[in-house]
Amino acid sequence: MDPFLVLLHSVSTGLSNDELTELKFLCRGRVGKRKLERVHSGLDLFNVLLEQNELDSEHTELLRELLVSLRRQDLLQRLDNFEAGAAGRAPPEERDLRAAFDIICDNVGKDWRRLARHLKVTDAKIDAIEEKYPRNLTEQVRESLRVWKSTKTEDATVSHLVRVLRACQLNLVADLIVEHQQARGLENENENESCRGGGDSISVSLTSWDSDGPALGAPW
């Protein structure tokens, strides 16, 4: 079963009638009036957004924005868990970048505007982010990083983030990201060593499978 559809079903069942009404109001600029009149549940609304390509498993920004507006931290946690699982299934470079985003969101704080400007996020975008998440500093930071990533797809790398953080004098945050990268590298090396060790043990066990029997390649 598609994990994203499971998430949407879970969110839908957690919505009250008043919250659904609020979400429909917030989506008026994206969904036509007639379609909204036929929306009677969260799933109805999500289906419309899926059909209009406003929402999918790779682009959950709108869902996050809607849940933030409801101040439903429990539902946001479900979204965080889904995104963490998606990160685990993503390529190594994508996982590293998401991990760097998490570190920045946890440690940058009010300096995010300075970081965003060094990442070439425009002042207009920064103002829009502040309006979108007026009382949620963590989401302001994360949204600025999403904007940077979406406009700098080829240059959106962990090494680039580290360089910009150091240029902003945010060396502690840069060091935390580098330490995480080094730890990941050691984990990968240990996993590779374990795999190689397992292969050797299998090879040995095959050659010594039956010491009383004929040698490998000899006739029975």
Wavefront OBJ file of the C-alpha trace (Angstrom):
o trace
v 0.000 0.000 0.000
v 1.263 3.478 -0.899
v 2.628 5.092 2.312
v 1.571 8.547 1.131
v -2.035 7.476 0.631
v -1.957 5.878 4.070
v -0.743 9.211 5.471
v -3.542 11.146 3.737
v -6.141 8.701 5.045
v -4.731 9.046 8.547
v -4.800 12.851 8.365
v -8.337 12.811 6.983
v -9.696 10.682 9.830
v -8.071 13.051 12.335
v -9.852 16.168 11.052
v -12.919 17.627 12.711
v -15.745 19.158 10.670
v -14.624 22.661 11.643
v -11.052 21.898 10.567
v -12.249 20.555 7.219
v -14.235 23.760 6.706
v -11.083 25.768 7.460
v -9.029 23.734 4.980
v -11.650 24.204 2.266
v -11.526 27.943 2.864
v -7.720 27.963 2.632
v -7.857 26.035 -0.662
v -10.285 28.417 -2.363
v -7.474 29.900 -4.424
v -6.458 26.447 -5.687
v -9.757 24.574 -6.008
v -12.844 25.782 -7.860
v -16.047 26.581 -5.986
v -18.023 23.723 -7.519
v -15.373 21.157 -6.610
v -15.207 22.483 -3.041
v -18.975 22.091 -2.730
v -18.530 18.365 -3.415
v -15.853 18.013 -0.725
v -17.294 16.339 2.383
v -14.148 14.840 3.913
v -10.422 15.303 4.064
v -10.000 12.513 1.516
v -12.311 14.314 -0.905
v -10.140 17.419 -0.633
v -6.885 15.505 -0.946
v -8.180 13.658 -4.018
v -8.898 16.973 -5.720
v -5.437 18.279 -4.859
v -3.862 15.062 -6.158
v -5.778 15.310 -9.421
v -4.674 18.922 -9.873
v -1.018 18.011 -9.148
v -1.030 20.315 -6.142
v 0.041 17.466 -3.911
v 2.038 14.242 -4.177
v 4.523 12.164 -2.217
v 7.457 14.231 -3.509
v 5.813 17.592 -2.854
v 4.220 17.736 0.588
v 4.715 21.473 1.146
v 1.029 22.306 0.703
v -0.045 19.599 3.125
v 2.441 20.902 5.674
v 1.207 24.454 5.184
v -2.399 23.379 5.747
v -1.572 21.425 8.891
v 0.481 24.302 10.268
v -2.529 26.587 9.773
v -4.599 24.180 11.885
v -1.874 24.049 14.563
v -2.211 20.270 14.621
v 1.191 19.205 15.869
v 0.060 15.573 16.066
v -0.763 15.513 12.359
v 2.446 17.378 11.538
v 4.329 14.653 13.401
v 2.729 12.050 11.135
v 3.903 14.050 8.129
v 7.397 14.296 9.635
v 7.433 10.516 10.114
v 6.390 9.968 6.493
v 9.085 12.329 5.213
v 11.676 10.617 7.396
v 10.688 7.269 5.889
v 10.857 8.747 2.400
v 14.300 10.085 3.216
v 15.382 6.575 4.169
v 14.311 5.333 0.737
v 15.952 8.243 -1.086
v 19.428 8.186 -2.719
v 22.354 8.797 -0.309
v 22.863 12.382 -1.511
v 19.205 13.222 -0.861
v 19.328 11.618 2.591
v 22.427 13.629 3.481
v 20.795 16.860 2.330
v 17.651 16.182 4.365
v 19.779 15.417 7.410
v 21.597 18.729 6.906
v 18.226 20.496 6.691
v 17.216 18.959 10.037
v 20.438 20.105 11.695
v 20.022 23.632 10.341
v 16.376 23.807 11.456
v 17.362 22.716 14.959
v 20.277 25.122 15.337
v 20.069 28.222 13.140
v 17.126 29.976 14.790
v 16.581 33.653 14.036
v 19.719 33.767 11.873
v 17.805 31.975 9.109
v 17.195 35.214 7.200
v 20.918 35.878 6.941
v 21.482 32.319 5.792
v 18.634 32.564 3.270
v 20.097 35.726 1.753
v 23.510 34.060 1.416
v 21.708 31.194 -0.340
v 20.343 33.774 -2.819
v 16.747 33.498 -1.612
v 15.145 36.818 -2.536
v 13.803 39.267 0.036
v 10.345 38.840 -1.507
v 10.525 35.083 -0.886
v 11.757 35.658 2.667
v 8.844 38.006 3.362
v 6.423 35.462 1.887
v 7.863 32.729 4.118
v 7.408 34.898 7.207
v 3.789 35.559 6.229
v 3.158 31.860 5.578
v 4.583 30.731 8.941
v 4.296 33.807 11.186
v 4.647 31.936 14.493
v 6.677 28.894 13.506
v 10.410 29.573 13.334
v 11.318 25.977 12.452
v 9.018 25.984 9.427
v 10.394 29.364 8.343
v 13.892 27.881 8.283
v 12.787 24.684 6.527
v 10.754 26.549 3.912
v 13.698 28.814 3.071
v 15.833 25.714 2.513
v 13.129 24.162 0.324
v 12.998 27.336 -1.771
v 16.783 27.269 -2.179
v 16.737 23.586 -3.137
v 13.963 24.048 -5.699
v 15.796 26.915 -7.443
v 19.328 25.487 -7.194
v 18.711 21.855 -8.056
v 22.223 21.218 -9.387
v 24.017 23.237 -6.686
v 21.827 22.033 -3.820
v 24.501 19.975 -2.081
v 25.615 19.516 1.504
v 29.094 20.864 0.715
v 27.572 24.055 -0.666
v 25.451 24.455 2.465
v 28.522 24.046 4.671
v 30.421 26.709 2.718
v 27.522 29.160 2.991
v 27.113 28.484 6.709
v 30.777 29.299 7.275
v 30.409 32.461 5.192
v 27.574 33.442 7.561
v 29.813 32.776 10.581
v 27.547 29.895 11.549
v 30.521 27.610 12.065
v 28.959 25.559 14.856
v 26.105 24.480 12.603
v 28.541 23.754 9.772
v 30.643 21.620 12.136
v 27.563 19.631 13.210
v 26.761 18.843 9.580
v 30.362 17.818 8.846
v 30.420 15.585 11.948
v 27.180 13.952 10.824
v 28.650 13.350 7.369
v 31.768 11.790 8.873
v 29.677 9.559 11.139
v 27.608 8.439 8.149
v 30.814 7.677 6.274
v 32.070 5.499 9.128
v 28.736 3.669 9.292
v 28.906 2.950 5.573
v 32.474 1.684 5.898
v 31.481 -0.609 8.761
v 28.536 -1.927 6.766
v 30.799 -2.619 3.789
v 33.324 -4.364 6.043
v 30.540 -6.507 7.498
v 29.370 -7.457 4.016
v 32.887 -8.373 2.947
v 33.422 -10.334 6.142
v 30.171 -12.192 5.592
v 31.219 -13.097 2.081
v 34.551 -14.490 3.332
v 32.840 -16.617 5.949
v 30.466 -18.016 3.356
v 33.385 -18.850 1.094
v 35.201 -20.642 3.928
v 32.115 -22.564 4.958
v 31.593 -23.762 1.393
v 35.124 -25.072 1.052
v 34.962 -26.844 4.389
v 31.345 -27.938 4.105
v 32.165 -31.657 4.327
v 35.758 -32.476 5.114
v 35.097 -36.215 4.655
v 33.571 -35.774 1.212
v 35.312 -35.230 -2.114
v 37.041 -31.986 -2.905
v 35.080 -29.417 -4.882
v 35.153 -30.301 -8.569
v 36.017 -33.966 -7.891
v 33.592 -36.741 -9.018
v 31.253 -38.250 -6.431
l 1 2 3 4 5 6 7 8 9 10 11 12 13 14 15 16 17 18 19 20 21 22 23 24 25 26 27 28 29 30 31 32 33 34 35 36 37 38 39 40 41 42 43 44 45 46 47 48 49 50 51 52 53 54 55 56 57 58 59 60 61 62 63 64 65 66 67 68 69 70 71 72 73 74 75 76 77 78 79 80 81 82 83 84 85 86 87 88 89 90 91 92 93 94 95 96 97 98 99 100 101 102 103 104 105 106 107 108 109 110 111 112 113 114 115 116 117 118 119 120 121 122 123 124 125 126 127 128 129 130 131 132 133 134 135 136 137 138 139 140 141 142 143 144 145 146 147 148 149 150 151 152 153 154 155 156 157 158 159 160 161 162 163 164 165 166 167 168 169 170 171 172 173 174 175 176 177 178 179 180 181 182 183 184 185 186 187 188 189 190 191 192 193 194 195 196 197 198 199 200 201 202 203 204 205 206 207 208 209 210 211 212 213 214 215 216 217 218 219 220
